[in-house]
Amino acid sequence: MIVPPKVTPRAFERLSEIGAASQGKVLRVAVDGGGCSGFQYDISLDEAAEDDLVLEGSGEKVVVDSVSLPFLADAVIDFSEELIGARFVIENPNATSSCGCGTSFSM
């Protein structure tokens, strides 16, 4: 059984500020092959597909496709604001290493 990822209240709050739901969009979190460490996260505003796992909170939705789900098992999807910028971030317990920017990882 795959433990689905969790989304923090801060991530849902940021989606609300962006107005994703009012635009008919969801935050899509996917994993693709590539990047400097073997896999990379693809985070975008998109439309939900029928076979997506849907995580809901504060009237907003985050979706993960069925292929990416095993790579994101028990991960935490958050939003971070730092001096270098603001972005959605993934805290992934399955990643054995990651690149400096945090968008690429290996398992």
Summary of the structure (lengths in Angstrom):
residues: 107
radius of gyration: 13.3
end to end distance: 18.6
largest distance: 38.6
contacts: 309
relative contact order: 0.27
helix: 16%
strand: 44%
